[in-house]
Amino acid sequence: MLSLETELKGNSYPGRGIVIGKSKDGKYAVTAYFIMGRSENSRNRIFVEDGEGIRTQAFDPSKLSDPSLIIYAPVRVLGNKTIVTNGDQTDTIYELMDKQQTFEQSLRTREFEPDAPNYTPRISGIMHVEQGSYNYAMSILKSSHGNPKSCNRYTFAYENPAAGEGHFIHTYMGDGNPLPSFEGEPKLVELDGNIDEIAGKIWDSLNEENKVSLFVRYIEIETGKYETRIINKNQ
């Protein structure tokens, strides 16, 4: 089991990342989502609450040059399901699961981002909390070794997750040009601490220059009630 802090400190540019798991005391379903940026356009963002979810918003609207891949709703809630993604596929999952399609089926309609030459992977997660039971799944849609004609699709499902354990998936293996896509299955990481401690650990471990915003949510597994924390570098 890896240290989330060590993983983040050792990578100056993991890009966008999703963590999902269960708190150490076993009471909470845990998720975190962060965004980073290298360009002024990417860094000019904040997270704001939007209903039960969140959306990204330009911090300074006058500096927003291209909203296409940076303005979206990373988190939406559909009944007892919480959807967390790094793009507008949040809406795709929400709309198609609302029509009784599965998480995997809904993502069949999407592929990696059209941002050549990076072809940034689309990473997604879904948490299902219902009457004391909890499971989650994660997905990555990525180009095949940078070939835009081939999309590789991976889904990882976790039933009855263990307390204190989570999985971490992010878009890039590190900085570079083009940016190298994430490889392998989501990383097993330790989740130790309450919502503020976890938020602090993640935020403090992200590269100071590149980090933009962080969202953390703890959902009580017995009741479905949740707490949220949002940290924005731009204030």
C-alpha positions in Angstrom: 0.0 0.0 0.0 1.5 3.3 -1.1 1.5 6.7 0.6 -0.6 9.1 -1.3 1.6 12.0 -0.1 4.8 10.3 -1.4 3.1 9.5 -4.7 2.1 13.2 -5.2 5.4 14.7 -3.9 7.3 12.5 -6.3 5.4 13.7 -9.4 5.6 17.4 -10.3 2.7 16.9 -12.8 0.2 14.1 -12.2 -2.3 16.3 -14.0 -5.8 15.6 -12.7 -6.4 12.8 -10.1 -9.2 10.9 -8.5 -8.9 9.0 -5.2 -11.7 6.8 -4.0 -11.8 4.5 -0.9 -13.0 4.0 2.6 -11.9 5.9 5.8 -9.8 4.2 8.4 -12.7 3.9 10.8 -14.8 2.2 8.2 -17.6 4.8 8.5 -17.1 6.9 5.4 -16.9 6.5 1.6 -14.1 8.8 0.6 -13.3 10.6 -2.6 -10.9 13.4 -3.7 -10.4 15.1 -7.0 -7.7 17.6 -7.9 -6.8 19.6 -10.9 -3.4 21.0 -12.0 -2.3 23.3 -14.8 0.7 24.4 -16.8 -0.9 27.1 -18.9 -2.5 30.3 -17.8 -5.8 29.1 -19.2 -5.6 25.9 -17.1 -4.5 27.7 -13.9 -7.2 30.3 -14.2 -9.8 28.1 -12.4 -11.6 27.4 -9.2 -14.0 24.7 -7.9 -17.5 26.0 -6.9 -20.4 24.0 -5.4 -23.2 23.2 -7.8 -26.2 21.5 -6.2 -24.9 18.3 -4.7 -21.8 18.4 -7.0 -19.2 20.9 -8.1 -18.2 22.6 -11.3 -15.1 24.4 -12.5 -15.3 28.1 -13.2 -12.9 30.7 -14.5 -11.3 32.7 -11.7 -10.8 35.7 -14.0 -13.3 35.4 -16.9 -11.3 38.0 -18.9 -8.4 35.5 -19.1 -10.4 32.5 -20.2 -9.1 31.7 -23.7 -10.6 28.2 -24.4 -13.3 26.7 -22.1 -13.7 23.5 -24.1 -11.7 21.1 -21.9 -11.4 23.0 -18.7 -14.9 24.1 -17.8 -17.1 21.1 -16.7 -18.8 19.5 -13.7 -16.3 17.1 -12.1 -18.8 15.8 -9.5 -22.5 15.0 -9.8 -24.8 13.0 -7.7 -27.5 10.6 -9.1 -29.6 9.2 -6.3 -27.2 7.1 -4.2 -24.4 7.3 -6.7 -21.6 9.9 -6.7 -19.9 10.4 -10.1 -16.4 11.9 -10.2 -14.5 12.5 -13.4 -11.9 14.8 -15.1 -14.1 16.1 -17.8 -17.6 16.5 -19.3 -18.0 12.7 -19.3 -19.5 13.3 -15.8 -22.7 14.5 -17.7 -22.5 11.5 -20.1 -22.4 9.0 -17.1 -25.1 10.9 -15.3 -27.5 11.0 -18.3 -27.0 7.5 -19.5 -27.1 5.9 -16.0 -30.3 7.8 -15.4 -31.5 5.8 -18.5 -30.5 2.5 -16.9 -27.2 2.1 -18.6 -24.2 1.0 -16.6 -21.1 3.0 -15.8 -19.1 1.0 -18.3 -21.8 1.2 -21.0 -22.1 5.0 -20.7 -18.3 5.4 -21.1 -18.4 3.4 -24.3 -19.8 6.5 -26.0 -16.6 8.5 -25.1 -12.9 8.3 -25.6 -9.7 10.2 -24.5 -9.6 14.0 -24.9 -8.9 15.4 -28.4 -5.9 17.5 -27.2 -3.1 16.3 -29.5 -0.3 15.4 -29.0 -1.2 14.5 -25.4 -4.5 12.7 -25.9 -5.2 13.1 -22.2 -6.9 10.1 -20.7 -10.4 10.5 -19.4 -10.5 9.2 -15.9 -13.8 8.5 -14.1 -15.1 7.1 -10.8 -18.5 6.1 -9.4 -19.4 5.4 -5.8 -22.5 3.5 -4.8 -23.5 4.0 -1.2 -26.8 2.4 -0.1 -28.1 1.5 3.3 -24.8 0.6 4.9 -23.2 -1.0 1.8 -20.6 0.6 -0.4 -18.7 -0.2 -3.6 -17.0 1.8 -6.3 -15.5 1.6 -9.7 -12.9 3.5 -11.7 -12.3 3.8 -15.4 -9.6 5.1 -17.8 -10.0 5.7 -21.5 -6.6 6.3 -23.1 -5.0 6.3 -26.5 -2.9 3.3 -27.4 0.7 4.6 -26.9 -0.3 8.0 -28.3 -2.1 6.6 -31.4 -5.4 8.7 -31.7 -7.0 5.9 -33.8 -7.0 3.4 -31.0 -8.8 3.8 -27.7 -8.0 1.5 -24.8 -10.8 1.1 -22.2 -10.2 -0.1 -18.7 -12.7 -0.5 -15.8 -11.8 -1.5 -12.3 -14.5 -2.4 -9.8 -14.1 -2.7 -6.0 -16.7 -4.4 -3.9 -16.8 -4.2 -0.1 -13.6 -2.1 0.1 -11.4 -2.4 3.2 -11.2 0.4 5.7 -8.2 2.7 5.4 -7.7 1.7 1.7 -8.2 3.7 -1.4 -7.3 3.7 -5.1 -5.6 6.6 -6.9 -5.7 7.2 -10.7 -4.4 10.2 -12.5 -3.9 11.4 -16.0 -0.1 11.7 -16.4 2.9 9.6 -15.3 4.8 12.9 -15.0 5.7 16.1 -16.8 6.8 15.9 -20.4 6.0 16.9 -24.0 3.9 15.1 -25.0 2.6 14.3 -21.5 2.9 10.5 -20.8 -0.4 8.9 -20.1 -1.1 7.0 -16.8 -0.2 3.4 -17.0 -1.3 0.3 -15.0 -4.2 -0.2 -12.6 -5.2 2.4 -10.0 -2.6 2.6 -7.2 -3.5 1.2 -3.8 -3.1 4.0 -1.3 -3.6 4.4 2.5 -6.4 6.7 3.7 -5.6 7.7 7.2 -7.3 10.7 8.8 -10.5 12.7 8.9 -11.7 14.9 6.0 -9.6 17.9 6.9 -6.5 15.8 7.5 -6.8 14.1 4.1 -7.5 17.3 2.3 -4.5 18.9 4.0 -2.2 16.0 3.1 -3.2 16.0 -0.6 -3.1 19.8 -1.0 0.3 20.1 0.7 1.7 17.3 -1.4 0.8 18.7 -4.8 3.4 20.7 -6.7 3.1 24.3 -5.5 3.4 25.9 -8.9 1.1 23.6 -10.8 -1.8 22.8 -8.3 -5.1 24.6 -8.9 -8.0 23.1 -7.0 -9.0 20.2 -4.7 -12.3 18.7 -3.8 -12.7 16.1 -0.9 -16.0 14.4 0.2 -16.7 12.0 3.0 -20.0 10.2 2.7 -21.4 8.4 5.8 -22.0 4.9 4.6 -24.9 4.2 7.0 -26.9 7.4 6.2 -25.6 8.8 2.9 -25.0 12.2 4.5 -21.8 13.9 3.4 -19.3 16.6 4.1 -17.3 18.4 1.5 -14.1 20.4 1.4 -13.0 22.6 -1.5 -9.5 24.3 -1.6 -8.7 26.7 -4.4 -5.3 28.2 -5.0 -7.0 31.3 -6.6 -9.0 33.1 -3.9 
